[in-house]
Amino acid sequence: MSLYSKEEARQILEKVVKFSKADGCEVILTGAAIGNIRYARNSVSTAGENNDATLIVQSYFGKKSGTATINEFDDASLEKVVRMSEELATLAPENPEFMEPLPQQTYGESTTYAEATSKITPDFRANAAANSIKLARNKGVTAAGFLVDETSVAAMMNSKGLFAYNQSTNVTYTATMRTDDGTGSGWVTRDFNDVTKLDIGEASLVAIDKALHSRNAKAIEPGKYTVILEPAASAELLRNMLFNMNARPADEGRSFLSKKGGGTKLGEKIYDERINFYTDPTHSEVPAAPWTPDGQARKKMDIIRNGVVKNIFYDRYWASKKHVESVPFPGNAIMDGGSASLDDMIRDTKKGILVTRFWYIRTVDPQTLLYTGLTRDGTFYIENGKIKHPIKNFRFNESPVIMLNNLETLGKQVRVSAGGGGVNFFLPYMKIRDFTFTSLSDAI
């Protein structure tokens, strides 16, 4: 069993805390039931389910701490893992940045769990793959896709009296469609807490259409172009920006938020005034856990408002050093959009490029957030309000800071997972001027 109820989790954690002989301890219990199906070349290749739970105990003596992990939950095993963590703590050097666990916090209501997702079966996954493959075959396209669903619980307790618990569900689907002649490729991604919002047929047809329309791409010269970025294209760049908004590197002069001569750009306008970026754990489209892995409460908070940096993230140690309140890293990120649809944005573009997504993104300069990467799976040239033809892929060199200062139009918002970090995004389609493409790529 991995999906412990709130009371079951509380009982296990209380046992562990009672076993402790250290100055204090913190215990985290996580459990997940994960199912998946993968297909390629119009045939299922793997499918499976995994169900497991893990208990992590951190014991501390002064500023010396030790951590041990176990996935057995009988009393003898629980006591054993506590003793192991305590032994490791006695052997460890002092950590000058150690912070004692928090006392009980007040958390908001969680909206991360959807019962329908928790009831996904192998038959559901098989039918989803079969539907996508059938649509691809009917169009003369080869399908590859991955569907993964997860139902999870997380609970924590410490010797200061803190207890937190959360249930969550998630389903993610990605598909790549290749034309049988190998000249066209399309891609799609969908990500939800509630599987009833997922339409495998609709998503597959999006990727199929991109594949068919991207055949026989033409080369155009690299340079600066107006681009329409689908949310999946901008998500990775914005994720990198978000993960670089920590206070410590900014204070230490290592960040794009560092000011020359010292200090940070907190409170300064560094983006287009239409840029509003915030976090809200109760957001209906991208709900997040109401507490962080170290037990801090999450709340709705502006990150960027009217182009001004309103908050940067302070972990508890750095906040104590700077004598400010800690600002925990968010569990989601929402960017305000507009009312324009993708079709509207294309119609309003005289010359430009539509980008489905970027990939293989790497850092060029961390202090300006300059990144390089490639377009992929559907890149199209727009002329006089219409998609004229597919184009060969580009390498780009661009910074999300510059990108968000070259904003022309904000479109409708879409939920998208940016991969890694456990943060889901709700982002608009964006039209950006002077986006820098540096060279061509022959990859399809």
Secondary structure by P-SEA (a helix, b strand, c coil): cccccaaaaaaaaaaaaaacccccbbbbbbbbbbbbcccccccccccccccbbbbbbbbbccccbbbbbbccccaaaaaaaaaaaaaaaaaccccccccccccbbbbccccccccccccccaaaaaaaaaaaaaaaaaacbbbbbbbbbbbbbbbbbcccbbbbbbcccbbbbbbbbbcccccbbbbbbbbccccccccaaaaaaaaaaaaaaacbbbbbbbcccccccccccaaaaaaaaaaaccaaaaaaccccccccccccccccccccccccccccccccccccccccccccccccccccccccccbbbbcaaaaaaacccccccccbbbbbbccccaaaaaaaccbbbbbccccccccccccccbbbbbbccbbbbbccccccbbbcbbbbbbbaaaaaaacccccbbbbbbcccccbbbbcccccccbbbbccccccc
